[in-house]
Amino acid sequence: MILLRSAIPAAAAILTGICTCAADTTTGIFDPHFRTLKTAVEDNFMSPPVIRMGTNDRIRVTFDEIAEDNSYLEFRLIHCDADWQPSRLVESEYVSGFNSQRIEDYAFSSSTFVHYVNYLVTLPNEDLRIMHSGNYLLQVYDPDDPDRVILQTRFQVSENIIPADGEVTSRTDRGYNTEWQQLSFVLDGEGLAQLNPYQDLTVEITQNMRDDTRRTIRNPLRLDGKKVVYDHNQDLIFPASNEYRRFESVSNGFAGMNVDSLRYMGSNYHVWLRPDSPRAESQYSYDRTQHGRFLVHEYNATDSDIGADYITVHFTLESHEFADADVYVDGEFSHNRFDRSNIMQYDRAAGAYTASIPLKQGAYNYQYVVRPHGRGASASPAPVEGNKYETENEYGISVYYRPPGARADRLVTFFTLEGGRF
């Protein structure tokens, strides 16, 4: 058995019972031997990780362990309310079957310089059925030390019983065709008897699945019969940001998209991307987007999950130095976390920020974000990437329902709105 040697932050410890303080329930990897955590709907990597109750939808969670042999790992599910904190439901109320399950679906890397074990969890499965809609946190741990969470990931289960329609526009309450995008949408409450939308509904919105963009809407603008209208709310106005940058490194035999050079060094291949520059002051330029996502892929592999190699990707951002702030490379691959794994270092002689990040071969979206020093400071791509109203963004909208007396939030519908290029 492979021993897991790193310490896990206290905030990422096991979440059981009713918490009196906010727990870290964000997606993340807490052991450096594990990498490439990907959560998606089966057969649709471009879809947000949301499945529908009563359908054949399944969530697919994959991750790698850099090791010669597999570890004995288990996972558990934790039901969370709209705020992503553990709900008051007990396990028997939200899952049927064994909640603590051994991860038995794994395979060893094939013909790669870096040896790893690829693990797969698919939900629901024969041994575990999900009985309650809402937010879920999947935690992976060593059964010999279940309080140490190795990694965790979020997904959602929706009832989809409320039809919804809406739009994204650059005509906002803060200006027209500037740096903002504004959402408006209508929910059809016919399917919920005795609905009081001012008390029973909570709406959560994210831009491109980034948790740091999350907005909470508790009150609609108005009711139109059974129609619940959300509009002209400052929390429905988002900075437009910019299209994600992208690169592809799908083969060690040739340079892919946005790759300047590659060569074998030490024990694996290194890939140098073409130097980037800030875009805040430049004109908008359209580029096809994956809304920040990545796709593992190796050009010649039959199964890229075990055939793609680990490469060291070198990022360069030619820019002035941001005072009292750090710069990070961000995308789905970093799980919107800002730590040593994706921080950039400034080279004053070169006049550029640099970072070297081990990634699995594939196609990646990324952007540069700046986080000022100081407790509670939030990261933003705007200082480097700018805000262009034409940007194609994906807004994920979760509608939660909790009538009086209920002990947990139900996710009664989830839908996305696309905006950009108006």
C-alpha positions in Angstrom: 0.0 0.0 0.0 1.3 3.5 -0.9 1.4 5.7 2.2 0.1 9.3 1.8 2.6 11.6 3.4 1.3 15.1 3.2 -0.8 16.9 5.8 -4.3 18.0 5.0 -5.5 21.5 5.9 -7.9 21.4 8.9 -10.6 23.1 6.8 -10.6 20.1 4.5 -11.1 17.5 7.2 -14.1 15.2 7.2 -17.5 16.9 7.3 -19.9 15.1 9.5 -22.8 16.2 11.7 -23.9 19.8 11.8 -21.1 22.3 11.3 -21.1 25.5 13.3 -18.4 27.1 11.2 -17.9 27.2 7.4 -16.0 24.2 6.1 -13.9 24.1 2.9 -16.1 22.3 0.5 -14.6 23.6 -2.7 -13.1 21.2 -5.2 -9.4 20.5 -4.6 -6.5 18.1 -4.3 -4.8 18.1 -0.9 -2.1 15.5 -1.5 0.7 16.3 -4.0 0.9 12.7 -5.2 -2.6 13.1 -6.8 -3.3 15.1 -9.9 -5.7 15.8 -12.8 -9.1 15.7 -11.0 -11.9 15.9 -13.5 -15.6 15.8 -12.8 -18.0 15.7 -15.7 -21.2 14.3 -17.0 -20.5 10.9 -18.7 -20.0 11.3 -22.4 -20.2 15.1 -22.2 -17.0 16.8 -20.9 -18.3 20.3 -21.9 -21.4 20.0 -19.7 -21.3 21.4 -16.1 -21.2 18.5 -13.5 -25.0 18.3 -13.1 -27.1 15.2 -13.6 -30.9 14.9 -13.7 -32.9 12.7 -11.3 -34.9 10.0 -13.0 -32.7 9.8 -16.1 -29.7 7.7 -17.1 -27.3 10.6 -16.5 -24.1 9.7 -14.6 -21.3 11.7 -13.1 -17.8 10.5 -14.0 -14.9 11.4 -11.6 -11.4 10.6 -12.7 -8.0 11.4 -11.1 -4.4 10.1 -11.1 -1.9 9.1 -8.4 1.7 9.5 -9.4 2.9 6.0 -8.2 4.0 2.6 -9.4 1.2 0.8 -7.6 -2.4 1.6 -6.6 -3.5 2.7 -3.2 -6.5 1.4 -1.3 -8.9 4.3 -1.5 -12.5 4.9 -0.6 -15.0 7.7 -1.2 -18.1 9.1 0.5 -20.8 11.6 -0.4 -21.9 14.6 1.6 -25.2 16.4 0.9 -24.9 20.2 1.0 -27.4 23.0 1.0 -27.4 25.9 -1.5 -24.4 27.5 0.3 -22.4 24.4 -0.2 -22.3 23.7 3.6 -23.3 20.2 4.8 -27.1 19.9 5.2 -28.9 18.4 8.1 -29.9 15.3 6.3 -28.5 11.9 7.5 -27.0 9.6 5.0 -30.0 7.3 4.7 -32.0 10.3 3.6 -29.9 11.2 0.6 -28.3 7.9 -0.5 -29.4 4.3 -0.8 -26.7 1.7 -0.4 -23.2 2.0 1.0 -22.0 5.5 1.2 -18.4 4.6 2.0 -17.2 2.7 -1.1 -13.9 1.2 -2.1 -12.6 2.6 -5.4 -12.0 -0.6 -7.4 -12.0 0.9 -11.0 -8.3 1.8 -11.7 -5.7 1.2 -14.4 -2.0 1.8 -14.8 -0.5 4.2 -17.2 0.7 2.7 -20.5 3.9 3.7 -22.4 4.4 6.9 -20.4 7.6 8.4 -19.0 5.7 9.4 -15.8 4.1 6.3 -14.2 0.7 6.8 -12.6 -2.5 5.1 -11.6 -5.8 6.4 -13.0 -8.9 6.0 -10.8 -12.5 6.2 -11.9 -15.7 6.7 -9.9 -19.1 6.7 -11.7 -22.3 7.7 -10.0 -24.9 6.5 -9.5 -23.9 2.9 -9.6 -25.2 -0.5 -8.5 -24.2 0.0 -4.9 -25.1 3.6 -4.4 -28.3 5.5 -5.5 -28.9 9.2 -5.0 -32.3 9.9 -3.4 -32.3 13.6 -2.8 -31.6 16.4 -5.2 -29.1 19.2 -4.4 -25.4 19.8 -4.0 -23.0 16.9 -3.4 -19.4 16.8 -2.2 -17.5 13.6 -3.1 -14.5 13.0 -0.8 -11.7 10.5 -1.4 -9.7 9.3 1.6 -7.4 6.5 2.9 -9.6 4.0 4.8 -6.8 3.6 7.4 -7.1 7.4 8.1 -10.6 8.5 7.0 -10.3 11.9 8.6 -7.6 12.9 6.0 -9.3 14.0 2.8 -7.0 13.4 -0.2 -9.2 15.2 -2.7 -12.8 16.3 -3.0 -15.0 17.5 -5.8 -18.4 19.0 -6.2 -21.3 17.9 -8.4 -25.1 18.5 -8.5 -28.3 16.5 -8.9 -31.3 18.4 -10.3 -35.0 17.5 -10.4 -35.5 19.8 -13.4 -39.2 20.3 -12.5 -39.3 24.1 -13.1 -39.1 25.3 -16.7 -36.9 28.3 -17.2 -36.0 30.8 -19.9 -33.7 33.8 -20.0 -31.0 35.8 -21.8 -27.7 37.5 -21.4 -27.3 41.0 -22.8 -24.7 43.7 -23.0 -27.5 46.3 -22.4 -27.0 46.5 -18.7 -28.1 48.8 -15.9 -24.5 50.0 -15.7 -24.1 50.9 -19.4 -24.5 49.6 -22.9 -21.7 47.6 -24.7 -19.1 48.4 -22.0 -17.5 45.9 -19.7 -20.6 44.2 -18.3 -23.1 41.5 -19.0 -26.5 41.3 -17.4 -28.8 38.3 -16.9 -32.6 38.1 -16.9 -34.7 35.0 -16.6 -38.1 33.7 -15.8 -39.0 30.6 -13.8 -42.3 28.8 -14.2 -43.5 27.9 -10.7 -46.5 25.9 -11.8 -44.9 22.7 -10.7 -44.5 23.7 -7.0 -47.8 24.0 -5.1 -48.1 26.9 -2.6 -44.8 28.3 -3.7 -43.8 31.5 -2.0 -40.8 32.6 -4.2 -39.8 35.4 -1.7 -39.2 32.8 1.0 -38.9 29.4 -0.5 -36.4 30.0 -3.4 -32.7 30.6 -3.5 -30.9 31.2 -6.8 -27.1 30.7 -7.2 -25.3 31.9 -10.3 -21.7 31.3 -11.4 -19.8 32.4 -14.5 -17.9 29.7 -16.2 -18.2 27.4 -13.1 -15.8 29.7 -11.2 -16.8 29.6 -7.5 -15.4 33.0 -6.9 -18.0 34.6 -9.2 -20.9 33.1 -7.3 -23.9 35.3 -6.7 -26.9 34.6 -4.5 -30.3 35.9 -5.4 -33.0 35.6 -2.8 -35.8 37.8 -4.1 -37.2 38.0 -7.6 -38.1 41.3 -9.2 -41.8 40.4 -9.5 -44.4 37.7 -10.0 -46.5 37.4 -13.1 -49.1 34.8 -12.2 -47.0 31.7 -11.7 -44.1 33.2 -13.5 -41.2 34.3 -11.3 -39.2 37.1 -12.9 -35.6 37.9 -12.1 -34.3 41.1 -13.7 -32.8 44.6 -12.9 -30.8 43.3 -9.9 -27.2 44.4 -9.4 -26.2 40.8 -8.6 -27.3 39.8 -12.1 -24.6 42.1 -13.6 -21.2 40.4 -14.1 -17.9 41.7 -15.3 -17.6 40.3 -18.9 -14.0 39.2 -18.5 -12.3 37.9 -21.8 -12.1 34.7 -23.8 -9.9 32.1 -22.2 -6.5 31.5 -23.7 -5.8 28.0 -24.9 -3.1 25.6 -25.8 -2.9 22.0 -27.0 -0.1 19.5 -26.3 -1.4 16.2 -27.5 1.8 14.6 -28.8 5.5 14.7 -27.8 6.3 14.4 -31.5 5.2 17.9 -32.6 4.3 21.3 -31.1 0.6 21.9 -30.8 -1.5 25.0 -30.6 0.2 27.9 -28.9 3.3 25.8 -28.2 6.6 27.4 -29.0 8.9 24.4 -28.4 9.1 21.1 -26.5 11.9 18.7 -25.6 12.7 15.9 -23.2 14.5 17.0 -20.0 15.3 14.9 -17.0 12.5 12.4 -16.6 9.7 13.9 -18.8 8.9 16.2 -21.6 8.8 20.0 -21.1 6.6 22.3 -23.2 7.2 26.0 -23.6 4.1 28.0 -24.5 4.4 31.2 -26.7 4.8 34.2 -24.4 1.5 35.9 -23.5 0.9 39.6 -22.9 -1.8 41.5 -21.1 -5.1 42.1 -23.1 -6.8 44.6 -20.8 -6.1 47.5 -23.1 -6.4 45.7 -26.4 -9.4 45.2 -28.6 -11.6 42.1 -28.2 -10.6 39.2 -30.3 -12.9 36.1 -30.7 -11.5 32.7 -30.0 -13.4 29.4 -29.6 -13.8 28.7 -25.9 -14.2 25.7 -23.6 -15.3 28.1 -20.8 -12.1 27.3 -18.9 -12.3 23.5 -19.1 -9.6 21.0 -20.1 -9.7 17.7 -22.0 -7.1 15.0 -21.5 -6.0 13.7 -24.9 -3.0 12.0 -26.4 -2.8 11.9 -30.2 -2.0 8.2 -30.6 -3.6 6.7 -27.4 -6.5 4.4 -27.6 -7.4 5.4 -24.0 -6.0 8.9 -23.1 -6.8 8.4 -19.4 -3.9 6.0 -19.2 -2.0 6.9 -22.4 -1.5 10.6 -22.0 1.8 11.5 -20.3 2.6 14.1 -17.7 4.5 17.1 -19.2 5.8 20.2 -17.5 4.2 23.3 -19.1 6.1 26.6 -18.9 3.9 29.7 -18.9 5.2 33.2 -19.6 3.3 36.5 -19.2 5.3 39.5 -20.4 4.0 42.2 -18.1 5.0 44.9 -15.6 5.1 43.7 -12.0 1.8 44.1 -10.1 2.5 45.9 -6.8 1.3 44.1 -3.6 -0.3 41.3 -5.6 0.3 37.8 -6.9 -0.4 36.5 -10.3 -1.8 33.0 -11.0 -2.5 30.7 -13.9 -6.2 29.7 -13.6 -8.5 27.3 -15.3 -10.5 24.2 -14.5 -7.2 22.3 -14.0 -6.4 24.5 -11.0 -10.0 24.2 -9.5 -10.1 27.9 -9.0 -7.6 27.6 -6.1 -4.8 30.0 -5.8 -1.7 28.4 -4.1 1.8 27.3 -4.8 0.7 24.9 -7.5 -0.3 27.7 -9.9 1.4 30.9 -8.6 3.7 32.8 -11.0 7.1 34.2 -10.2 8.2 37.6 -11.5 11.6 37.8 -13.3 12.6 41.4 -13.2 15.4 40.9 -15.7 13.1 39.4 -18.3 10.2 41.7 -17.4 7.8 38.7 -17.2 5.9 36.4 -14.9 6.7 32.7 -15.3 5.3 29.4 -14.0 6.1 25.7 -14.6 3.1 23.5 -14.0 2.9 19.7 -14.4 -0.1 18.8 -16.5 -1.4 15.8 -18.4 -1.3 16.0 -22.1 -4.5 17.5 -23.7 -6.3 20.7 -24.6 -6.5 23.4 -22.0 -8.2 26.7 -21.4 -6.4 29.1 -19.0 -6.3 32.8 -18.0 -4.2 35.0 -15.7 -5.7 36.3 -12.5 -4.3 38.8 -10.0 -5.0 38.6 -6.3 -4.0 41.5 -4.1 -2.1 40.8 -0.8 -4.2 40.8 2.3 -6.7 38.6 4.0 -10.0 38.1 2.2 -8.7 39.7 -1.1 -10.4 38.2 -4.2 -8.7 37.2 -7.4 -9.7 38.8 -10.7 -8.6 38.3 -14.3 -9.5 41.9 -15.2 -6.1 43.5 -14.6 -4.5 41.2 -17.2 -7.4 39.9 -19.4 -9.7 43.0 -19.3 -13.5 43.0 -19.5 -14.9 42.8 -23.0 -18.7 42.7 -23.3 -18.5 40.5 -26.4 -16.9 37.6 -24.4 -18.7 34.2 -24.7 -19.5 33.2 -21.1 -21.5 30.4 -19.7 -23.7 31.2 -16.7 -24.8 28.2 -14.6 -28.1 28.9 -12.7 -29.1 26.7 -9.8 -32.6 27.1 -8.3 -33.1 25.7 -4.8 -36.4 25.2 -3.1 -36.9 24.9 0.7 -40.5 25.2 1.9 -41.2 25.9 5.6 -40.2 23.0 7.9 -37.8 21.4 5.3 -34.4 20.3 6.6 -32.4 20.7 3.3 -32.5 22.5 0.0 -33.8 20.8 -3.1 -32.3 21.6 -6.5 -35.5 21.9 -8.5 -33.8 23.1 -11.7 -30.4 23.9 -13.2 -29.9 25.6 -16.5 -27.3 27.6 -18.4 -27.4 30.8 -20.3 -24.8 31.7 -22.9 -23.8 35.2 -23.7 -21.4 37.1 -25.9 -20.5 38.6 -29.3 -24.0 40.3 -29.3 
